[in-house]
Amino acid sequence: MIILWLALLGAAAVTGIVVAARFVFMRGTMPPAGEAARWAAGILVANVMFDLLVLYFGMPALTGPYGGWQWLLWPLFLTGIVVLLGGGVAGGHNVLQTLAENAASGGRGFAPGYRRPRIVDARRGPATGASGIAAAGAFSLALVLVTAFVVNSLIVVSTTWFDPNAKALAHIPRITVERQSAPLPPTDVNHIVLVTQGVAAYLGQQVLAASNQNLGSTYNTEPDSYTLQSVNHHLYWIAPLVYNNLFANLSHMETPGFVSVDAEDPNVQPLLHTGYHLRYIPAAILNQDLLRHVYLSGYVDGNLVDPTLEVRDDWRPFFTISLMRPTRGFTGDVVSRVLLVDPQTGGIQAFDPRQVPPWVDRIIPADTVTDYLTWWGRYENAPWFNPSGSGQQSPANNTPELVYNSVDQPVWLEPMTSSSGNDNSSTGVILFDTRDNSGHFYQLTGIGVTNNVVATFKNNPHNLKNYDVGAVQLYQIFGIPTWVATFVQQTDFGETFQGVGIVDARHLNGADVIMATDKADALSAYAQSLAAGPGTGPSSSGQRVTVRGVVSRVSAATSNGTTTFYFLLEGQTHIFTASLALSAELPLVRPGDTIQGTFIDTGQTVVTLTTFDDQNIQVGTPVAAPAATATSTGAATP
């Protein structure tokens, strides 16, 4: 096992340092060989045991400064304390008194070659006894403190301070600045995410509790473990089943599968995928813990981060783990390898980041993207020392949002703002590749960001029931940067879906928020709002379209007091809807009638008519009654 060899090497290094220090402080004289060997062996054995614990539970990465062996500072520190105390009170007192005398001599006592006058003092005991052991312990502690506070600080300064280092950090991500007029890539509105992670957690726990296998008594899904991903060209939230507690883990050495929740439609029933044998999952005990299993398998030369459950298109689950290494001292992490772990067999495949299978959606962790964009925003167009903040930008959010403008090509999206803490609008938007260390900066200024977006949705006049805003995402809809929000209601187990909100990201006004119960109505109303409002209106994907055809089927449905009519027209692929308030002719429509209307093309299968005319219904103008003719029954004779 690799940690055994690492523990032996680490223990040998610590023992060698302490023994050498004792030898030096005893001026080359050592106690009898047997005594010295037993003393060194005791230190070695104790360090092997402690190192095994550190390596097994702490899993330090062997990377970065010192070749990753900085973890030995902890064993050396504890060993120094034990050895110092092992020298006894008298030995420790002698060491402290010697340090005080050297300090009183103006530092001459610390100079190389300086020998203190020999003063016989019975109270100090033998010069080669306890004081030598205590001195070795004090030296070990001093070595740790100097390394931790002095050497490490010098490494930080030499790798991150000043302009050359700042520019090197800023250039770790490869950011392409798009031309001033370049728009964001268009969003496929058929795959907008309407289900938040909180809603997914609520629905997932419901389907687990509703199973006939009573799985909820042993397993659950953690709300934070739901991961957005594309499977078979559709978006889902997926989370593994994990143990309810330690005792459930001890009595069951595997979990039966995972839960998938439709991310595009909150009305679709979640699915419980069982029949699997997930033996290696995050936060399990001992060797069942996913990261510990990978670490013990020999992947000790990097930081193991962002374990994410992803499924192939055949629904077989795997965990992806990014193995990262620092490039600038202790910081500047980049993905060195991507590990694909089969949680059923424990098999591990290591890939170069450029050769990861295409079904894996992301390998760059969100926190790493935030670090990259922070460095780029601070230092790309500004010097390292810049108290004024001039020329600097910063990410608007703590975490970038995962956006699927195309269902199979996710990106990390992060609006950037100026360095001013009072700036609530964007200096641009960055789309960062989830599989490559690169991104594109779109110079879209004036887009509302930060808490202003949530406040605009929550306080819009249509939110009469004061629903919370579960999540917001920035899309490019009808050629317009658009914030889309999901309205939710909080429960003890997550969130429940209540509606959809849409607003032009350039004009954050509560009165302009479109709020609807489903995506189709929200998009239709948004397109009409853009077409009627100032500016250029929606782009070609939201153009006003005139349709004329023969009704093949018609039906009506009433919801919340509103009657809506649904039409199918011969030769058309859309389902057309129209509210009763649109035309009094709607209740009179019959199959075979020819109708004409207009709608805004939202890219949806179901579209809402904005004008309507049944050409088979001819309501004529009422014929005027003939004017009354006055008649006379008699006349006066002059």
C-alpha positions in Angstrom: 0.0 0.0 0.0 1.4 3.4 -1.0 0.7 5.2 2.2 2.8 2.6 4.1 5.9 3.5 2.0 5.1 7.2 2.4 4.8 6.8 6.1 8.1 5.0 6.4 9.9 7.7 4.3 8.3 10.5 6.3 9.1 8.9 9.7 12.7 8.3 8.6 13.1 11.9 7.6 11.7 13.2 10.9 13.8 10.8 12.9 16.9 11.7 11.0 16.3 15.4 11.7 15.8 14.9 15.4 18.8 12.5 15.9 21.1 14.8 13.9 20.0 17.8 16.0 20.7 15.8 19.2 24.1 14.9 18.0 24.9 18.5 17.0 23.7 20.0 20.3 25.7 17.3 22.3 28.8 18.4 20.4 29.3 15.1 18.7 29.2 13.0 21.8 26.4 10.4 22.0 25.2 8.1 24.7 25.9 4.4 24.4 24.9 2.9 21.0 22.2 0.8 22.5 20.5 3.7 24.3 20.7 5.9 21.2 19.3 3.2 19.0 16.3 2.6 21.3 15.6 6.3 21.5 15.7 6.7 17.7 13.7 3.5 17.2 11.0 4.9 19.5 10.8 8.1 17.6 10.7 6.2 14.3 7.9 3.8 15.3 5.8 6.7 16.8 6.2 8.7 13.6 5.3 5.7 11.4 2.0 5.3 13.3 1.2 9.1 13.3 2.2 9.4 9.6 -0.1 6.6 8.7 -3.0 8.4 10.4 -2.2 11.7 8.6 -1.9 10.0 5.2 -5.0 7.9 5.7 -7.4 10.5 7.0 -5.7 13.8 5.8 -4.7 12.5 2.3 -2.1 15.3 1.7 -1.3 15.9 -1.9 2.3 15.4 -2.9 2.6 18.4 -5.0 3.6 22.0 -4.8 6.5 23.4 -2.8 8.8 20.9 -1.2 7.5 18.3 -3.6 4.4 18.1 -1.5 6.2 16.9 1.6 5.2 19.9 3.6 2.8 17.7 5.4 5.8 16.4 7.4 5.8 19.7 9.4 3.0 18.3 11.5 4.8 15.1 12.5 8.0 17.1 13.1 6.1 19.6 15.2 4.6 17.0 17.5 7.9 15.1 17.6 9.6 18.3 18.7 7.1 18.8 21.5 7.5 15.2 22.7 11.3 15.3 22.5 11.5 18.6 24.3 9.3 17.3 27.1 11.3 14.1 27.1 14.4 16.0 28.1 12.7 16.7 31.4 12.1 19.9 33.2 15.8 20.4 33.9 16.8 19.8 30.3 14.2 22.2 29.1 15.3 24.8 31.7 18.9 24.5 30.5 17.9 25.0 26.9 15.9 28.1 27.8 18.7 29.5 30.0 21.2 28.9 27.2 19.0 30.8 24.7 18.7 33.7 27.3 22.5 33.8 27.8 23.1 33.9 24.0 20.6 36.7 23.6 22.2 38.6 26.4 25.6 38.3 24.7 24.3 40.4 21.8 23.8 37.4 19.6 27.4 36.3 19.7 26.3 33.0 21.1 24.5 32.2 17.9 27.5 33.0 15.7 29.2 30.0 13.9 32.3 28.8 15.8 31.5 30.6 19.0 32.1 28.6 22.1 30.5 29.6 25.3 32.9 29.6 28.3 32.4 26.4 30.2 30.8 27.1 33.5 30.3 24.2 35.9 26.8 24.4 37.4 25.6 21.3 39.2 22.0 22.4 38.8 22.1 22.0 35.0 23.1 18.4 35.0 25.3 16.7 32.4 25.9 18.6 29.2 25.3 15.5 27.2 22.1 14.3 28.9 18.6 15.7 29.1 19.7 19.2 27.8 20.8 17.7 24.5 17.5 15.9 24.0 15.5 19.1 24.9 17.7 21.1 22.6 16.9 18.7 19.7 13.2 19.1 20.5 13.5 22.9 20.6 15.4 22.8 17.3 12.6 20.8 15.6 10.0 23.2 16.8 12.0 26.2 15.6 12.5 24.5 12.2 8.8 24.0 11.8 8.0 27.6 12.8 10.6 29.1 10.5 9.4 27.0 7.6 5.7 27.7 8.2 6.0 31.4 8.8 9.2 32.5 7.1 10.0 30.2 4.2 6.3 29.7 3.2 5.8 33.5 3.3 8.8 34.0 1.0 7.4 31.4 -1.4 4.0 33.2 -1.5 5.7 36.6 -2.1 8.0 35.2 -4.8 5.2 33.5 -6.7 2.2 35.8 -6.4 3.5 39.4 -5.6 4.5 42.0 -8.1 3.6 42.5 -11.7 5.3 39.5 -13.4 3.6 37.1 -11.0 0.3 38.8 -11.2 0.4 38.7 -15.0 1.3 35.0 -14.8 -1.8 34.3 -12.7 -4.0 36.3 -15.0 -2.8 34.3 -18.0 -3.5 30.9 -16.5 -7.0 31.0 -18.1 -6.9 31.8 -21.8 -9.5 34.5 -22.2 -10.5 35.7 -25.7 -12.0 39.2 -25.8 -14.8 39.3 -28.3 -15.5 42.3 -30.5 -17.6 45.1 -29.0 -20.8 44.2 -30.9 -20.5 40.4 -30.5 -23.7 39.0 -28.9 -23.9 36.0 -26.5 -24.4 32.7 -28.3 -28.2 32.0 -28.8 -30.0 29.8 -26.3 -32.0 26.8 -27.4 -35.2 27.6 -25.5 -36.3 24.0 -25.7 -33.7 23.2 -23.0 -34.0 26.1 -20.5 -33.4 24.9 -16.9 -36.6 25.5 -14.9 -36.0 23.1 -12.0 -33.6 24.5 -9.4 -31.3 22.3 -7.3 -33.7 22.8 -4.3 -36.7 21.7 -6.3 -34.7 18.7 -7.6 -33.8 17.8 -4.0 -37.5 18.0 -3.0 -38.7 15.9 -5.9 -35.9 13.4 -5.5 -36.7 12.8 -1.8 -40.4 12.4 -2.6 -39.8 9.7 -5.2 -37.4 7.9 -2.8 -40.1 7.9 0.0 -42.7 6.7 -2.5 -40.8 3.7 -3.5 -42.1 0.3 -2.5 -38.7 -0.8 -1.3 -38.6 1.4 1.9 -35.3 2.8 0.7 -35.8 6.0 2.6 -35.2 4.2 5.9 -31.6 3.6 4.9 -30.7 6.0 2.1 -31.3 9.6 1.1 -30.0 12.2 -1.4 -28.0 15.2 -0.3 -29.4 18.5 -1.7 -26.0 19.7 -2.6 -25.1 16.5 -4.4 -27.6 17.1 -7.3 -25.6 17.7 -10.4 -26.9 19.3 -13.6 -26.0 17.3 -16.7 -27.0 16.3 -20.2 -28.1 12.7 -20.8 -29.3 11.7 -24.2 -29.7 15.3 -25.3 -31.9 16.2 -22.3 -31.0 18.0 -19.0 -31.3 16.3 -15.6 -30.4 16.8 -12.0 -28.7 13.5 -10.8 -27.7 12.6 -7.3 -26.4 9.3 -5.7 -28.2 7.6 -2.9 -26.1 8.0 0.2 -26.4 6.5 3.7 -28.6 8.1 6.3 -26.1 7.6 9.1 -23.0 5.7 10.2 -25.0 2.6 11.3 -26.7 2.4 7.9 -23.3 2.4 6.3 -22.0 -0.3 8.6 -24.9 -2.6 7.9 -25.0 -1.9 4.1 -21.7 -1.8 2.2 -23.3 -0.4 -1.0 -26.1 1.8 -2.1 -28.6 0.7 -4.8 -28.4 3.6 -7.3 -29.2 7.2 -7.9 -32.1 9.6 -8.6 -32.7 11.6 -11.7 -34.9 14.7 -11.9 -36.0 16.4 -15.1 -34.3 19.8 -15.1 -36.4 21.2 -18.0 -40.0 20.4 -16.8 -41.0 20.4 -13.1 -44.1 18.4 -13.9 -42.2 15.3 -15.0 -42.1 12.5 -12.4 -38.5 11.9 -11.1 -37.0 8.5 -11.6 -35.3 6.2 -9.1 -32.6 4.2 -10.8 -31.9 1.0 -8.7 -30.2 -2.3 -9.4 -26.8 -0.8 -9.1 -24.1 -1.5 -6.5 -22.4 1.8 -5.6 -19.6 0.7 -3.2 -17.5 3.9 -3.5 -19.3 7.2 -2.8 -18.4 10.5 -1.1 -18.5 10.6 2.7 -18.7 6.8 3.2 -16.7 5.3 5.9 -13.0 4.1 5.7 -12.0 2.7 2.3 -15.5 3.1 0.9 -15.0 6.8 0.8 -14.6 7.7 -2.9 -11.6 10.1 -2.5 -9.8 7.8 0.0 -10.2 4.9 -2.4 -8.7 6.9 -5.2 -5.9 8.2 -3.0 -5.0 4.7 -1.7 -5.0 3.5 -5.3 -1.9 5.6 -5.9 -3.2 9.0 -7.0 -1.3 11.0 -4.4 0.5 13.5 -6.6 -2.3 16.1 -6.8 -5.3 17.6 -5.1 -8.4 15.4 -5.7 -11.3 17.8 -6.1 -14.9 18.1 -7.3 -16.1 14.5 -7.2 -19.2 14.6 -9.4 -21.6 11.8 -10.3 -22.2 11.8 -14.1 -24.0 9.1 -16.1 -23.3 8.0 -19.6 -26.1 8.0 -22.2 -26.8 4.4 -21.2 -27.4 5.6 -17.6 -24.4 3.8 -16.2 -23.0 6.0 -13.4 -19.4 7.2 -12.9 -17.7 9.7 -10.7 -15.4 12.3 -12.2 -12.6 13.7 -10.2 -10.2 16.4 -11.2 -6.6 15.9 -10.1 -5.1 19.4 -9.8 -1.6 20.7 -9.3 -0.4 24.3 -8.3 1.7 26.2 -10.8 2.6 29.2 -8.7 3.9 28.0 -5.4 0.9 27.1 -3.3 -1.7 28.4 -5.8 -2.5 28.6 -9.5 -4.1 25.1 -9.7 -4.7 23.6 -13.1 -6.2 20.2 -14.0 -3.4 17.7 -14.6 -5.6 14.6 -15.1 -9.2 13.7 -15.0 -10.1 10.5 -13.2 -13.2 8.4 -14.1 -14.1 6.1 -11.3 -16.6 3.3 -11.6 -18.4 3.3 -8.2 -19.5 -0.3 -8.5 -16.1 -1.9 -9.2 -13.7 0.8 -8.0 -11.9 0.8 -11.4 -10.1 4.1 -12.2 -9.3 5.5 -15.6 -7.0 8.5 -15.9 -7.3 10.8 -18.8 -5.5 13.8 -20.2 -8.0 16.7 -20.0 -8.1 16.9 -23.8 -9.0 13.2 -24.1 -11.9 13.0 -21.7 -14.9 11.1 -23.1 -17.4 13.5 -24.7 -20.3 12.5 -22.4 -18.5 14.0 -19.5 -20.0 17.5 -19.1 -17.4 19.3 -16.9 -13.9 18.9 -15.6 -13.0 22.4 -14.5 -14.5 23.0 -11.0 -16.6 26.1 -10.4 -14.3 27.3 -7.6 -11.3 27.2 -9.9 -13.2 29.2 -12.5 -13.9 31.9 -9.9 -10.2 32.0 -9.0 -9.2 32.3 -12.6 -11.6 35.1 -13.4 -10.7 36.9 -10.2 -7.0 36.9 -11.3 -7.8 37.8 -14.9 -10.1 40.7 -13.8 -7.6 42.1 -11.4 -4.4 41.9 -13.3 -5.0 41.6 -17.0 -5.5 45.3 -17.5 -4.2 46.7 -14.3 -0.9 46.6 -12.3 -0.4 44.4 -9.3 -0.2 47.4 -6.9 -3.4 49.3 -7.7 -5.0 50.9 -4.6 -7.4 52.9 -6.7 -8.9 49.8 -8.4 -8.7 51.5 -11.8 -9.0 49.1 -14.7 -10.0 46.2 -12.5 -12.9 43.9 -12.8 -14.3 41.1 -10.6 -16.8 38.3 -10.8 -20.3 39.4 -9.9 -21.2 36.1 -8.1 -19.4 33.9 -5.7 -19.9 30.9 -8.0 -20.4 30.9 -11.8 -23.6 29.4 -13.2 -23.7 26.3 -15.4 -25.5 27.2 -18.5 -26.6 25.0 -21.4 -27.1 27.3 -24.4 -26.8 24.1 -26.4 -28.0 21.0 -24.6 -24.7 19.1 -25.2 -22.3 22.1 -24.7 -22.4 23.5 -21.2 -20.4 26.6 -20.2 -19.6 28.4 -16.9 -21.3 31.8 -17.2 -20.0 34.7 -15.0 -21.0 38.4 -15.3 -18.1 40.7 -14.5 -18.4 44.0 -12.7 -16.0 46.9 -11.9 -14.0 46.8 -8.8 -16.4 49.2 -7.1 -18.5 47.5 -4.5 -21.4 49.8 -5.4 -21.6 48.7 -9.1 -24.6 46.6 -9.8 -24.2 46.3 -13.6 -21.9 44.4 -15.8 -18.7 45.3 -17.6 -19.1 42.2 -19.6 -20.0 38.5 -19.5 -17.5 35.5 -19.6 -18.5 32.1 -20.9 -15.8 29.7 -19.6 -15.4 26.2 -21.1 -16.2 23.4 -18.7 -13.7 21.1 -20.2 -10.8 23.4 -21.2 -8.9 26.2 -19.6 -10.3 28.9 -21.8 -13.1 31.4 -22.0 -14.7 34.2 -24.0 -15.3 37.7 -22.7 -18.4 39.4 -24.3 -18.3 43.2 -23.8 -22.0 43.4 -22.8 -22.1 46.5 -20.5 -25.1 47.6 -18.4 -26.6 44.2 -17.7 -28.1 44.0 -14.3 -26.3 41.7 -11.9 -25.9 40.7 -8.2 -28.8 41.0 -5.8 -30.6 43.5 -8.0 -31.7 40.7 -10.3 -33.3 38.6 -7.5 -34.9 41.7 -6.0 -36.4 42.7 -9.4 -38.0 39.3 -9.8 -39.2 38.9 -6.2 -40.7 42.4 -6.0 -42.5 42.4 -9.4 -46.2 43.3 -9.1 -47.3 39.9 -10.4 -45.7 38.1 -7.5 -48.8 38.5 -5.3 -48.1 35.4 -3.2 -44.5 36.6 -2.5 -42.8 33.5 -3.8 -39.1 33.2 -3.4 -36.6 33.2 -6.3 -34.9 29.8 -6.3 -32.4 30.5 -9.1 -31.7 32.9 -11.9 -29.8 32.1 -15.2 -28.7 34.4 -17.9 -29.6 33.3 -21.5 -29.6 34.9 -24.9 -33.3 34.7 -25.9 -34.7 36.3 -29.1 -31.3 38.0 -29.5 -31.6 39.7 -26.1 -29.6 39.0 -22.9 -32.4 37.7 -20.7 -32.6 36.7 -17.0 -34.8 33.7 -16.4 -35.9 32.9 -12.9 -37.7 30.1 -11.2 -40.2 31.0 -8.5 -40.3 28.6 -5.6 -41.9 28.1 -2.2 -39.7 26.8 0.6 -40.5 23.6 2.4 -38.8 21.5 5.1 -37.3 19.3 2.4 -36.4 21.7 -0.3 -38.4 23.9 -2.7 -41.5 23.5 -4.8 -41.9 24.9 -8.2 -44.4 27.8 -8.6 -43.7 29.6 -11.8 -41.3 31.1 -14.4 -40.1 34.7 -14.6 -38.4 36.4 -17.5 -37.0 39.9 -17.9 -34.7 41.8 -20.3 -31.3 41.8 -18.6 -30.6 45.3 -19.8 -33.8 46.8 -18.2 -34.3 45.5 -14.7 -37.7 46.8 -13.9 -40.2 44.9 -11.8 -43.1 46.1 -14.0 -41.4 44.5 -17.1 -41.1 41.1 -15.5 -43.0 38.4 -17.3 -44.4 35.9 -14.7 -46.2 32.7 -15.9 -47.0 29.2 -14.7 -45.1 27.6 -17.6 -42.3 28.2 -20.0 -44.4 28.4 -23.2 -46.7 31.2 -21.9 -43.7 33.1 -20.4 -41.8 33.0 -23.7 -44.8 34.0 -25.7 -45.5 36.9 -23.4 -41.9 37.9 -23.4 -41.7 37.9 -27.2 -44.8 40.1 -27.4 -43.4 42.4 -24.8 -40.2 42.8 -26.7 -42.0 43.4 -30.0 -44.3 46.0 -28.5 -41.5 47.7 -26.5 -38.9 50.2 -27.5 -35.8 49.2 -29.5 -35.4 46.6 -32.2 -37.7 44.0 -30.7 -37.0 40.3 -30.8 -34.6 38.8 -33.3 -35.6 36.5 -36.2 -36.2 33.6 -33.7 -39.0 35.7 -32.2 -40.5 37.2 -35.3 -44.2 37.7 -35.7 -45.7 35.0 -37.9 -49.0 34.9 -39.7 -50.7 31.5 -40.1 -53.7 30.4 -42.1 -55.2 26.9 -42.2 -58.0 24.5 -41.7 -58.8 23.4 -38.2 -58.4 19.6 -37.8 -59.0 19.5 -34.0 -60.2 22.0 -31.4 -60.7 21.7 -27.7 -61.1 24.0 -24.7 -59.8 23.8 -21.1 -60.4 26.0 -18.1 -57.7 26.7 -15.5 -57.9 29.2 -12.6 -61.0 30.7 -14.2 -59.4 31.3 -17.6 -60.7 29.4 -20.6 -58.0 28.5 -23.3 -58.8 27.0 -26.7 -56.3 24.6 -28.4 -56.1 24.1 -32.2 -54.4 21.8 -34.6 -54.3 23.0 -38.2 -53.8 20.8 -41.2 -50.2 20.8 -42.4 -48.9 22.6 -39.3 -46.6 21.2 -36.6 -47.6 23.6 -33.9 -50.3 23.4 -31.3 -52.0 26.8 -31.2 -53.6 28.3 -28.1 -55.8 31.3 -27.7 -57.5 32.9 -24.6 -61.2 33.4 -24.7 -60.6 37.1 -24.2 -58.9 37.3 -27.6 -62.1 36.8 -29.7 -65.8 36.0 -29.2 -65.5 33.7 -32.2 -63.5 31.1 -30.3 -66.4 29.1 -28.8 -67.9 28.8 -32.3 -64.9 27.3 -34.0 -65.5 23.8 -35.5 -63.2 21.3 -37.3 -63.1 22.2 -41.0 -63.2 26.0 -40.4 -60.5 28.1 -41.9 -58.8 30.4 -39.4 -56.1 33.0 -39.6 -54.0 34.4 -36.8 -50.6 35.7 -35.8 -48.2 34.5 -33.2 -44.6 35.2 -32.0 -42.2 32.4 -33.0 -40.7 31.3 -29.6 -39.2 28.1 -31.0 -41.8 26.1 -28.9 -44.2 23.5 -30.2 -47.0 25.2 -28.4 -47.5 28.8 -29.4 -50.0 31.4 -28.3 -52.1 33.3 -30.9 -52.0 37.1 -30.6 -54.7 37.7 -33.2 -57.5 35.4 -34.4 -60.2 35.3 -37.1 -62.5 32.4 -38.1 -63.1 33.1 -41.8 -66.1 30.8 -41.8 -68.0 33.0 -39.4 -69.4 35.9 -41.2 -71.2 38.3 -39.0 -73.0 40.8 -41.3 -73.7 44.5 -40.6 -77.3 44.9 -39.4 -79.7 46.2 -42.1 -81.1 49.6 -41.2 -84.9 49.7 -40.8 -86.8 51.9 -43.3 -87.5 55.4 -42.1 -91.0 56.0 -40.8 -93.4 57.9 -43.1 -95.7 60.5 -41.6 -99.4 60.2 -42.5 -102.2 62.7 -42.0 -105.8 62.0 -41.2 -107.0 65.4 -41.8 -105.9 68.9 -42.7 -107.1 72.3 -41.7 -108.8 74.3 -44.4 -107.7 77.8 -44.6 
